[in-house]
Amino acid sequence: MSSTKRVLVISGKRKTATARATVKPGKGRIRINNIPLEIYEPLIAREKIREPLIQAGEDVWKQLDFNVKVKGGGFMGQAEACRMTIANALIKWTKSSHLRTVFLKYDRTMVVGDPRRKEPKKFGGPGARARDQKSYR
């Protein structure tokens, strides 16, 4: 298999958001749900997605095209799922253990998933732990 035809498909999850990225050689274009990263809104989500790219350095990702499809969850969960997908794609593409240690040192959730989930609601109240108040009057 020649390196010019190489394509990677990587997925990442955060809470209920799932992101799937297709990585191929290109000009450094990054699209999230067919929206270029440069105009992706909101700004805080865009900056979150950009973190692995800043940590890796331009020389690593400028010759790659990322096409990320993300669904489920809220905008921040989607941003963190995209961020994890991009970070893992860069690690897998470069096969660099140095890049992995850089990501892990910066923020572990960029490479490794966060297992926390919402606790299920129980009877007798509006939520998992909250209970209906009693007055006795």
Secondary structure, DSSP 8 states (H G I E B T S, - for coil): --GGG--EEEEEEETTEEEEEEEEESSS-EEETTEEGGG-SSHHHHHHHHHHHHHH-HHHHTTEEEEEEEESS-HHHHHHHHHHHHHHHHHHHHT-HHHHHHHHHH-GGGTS----------TTSSSSS--------
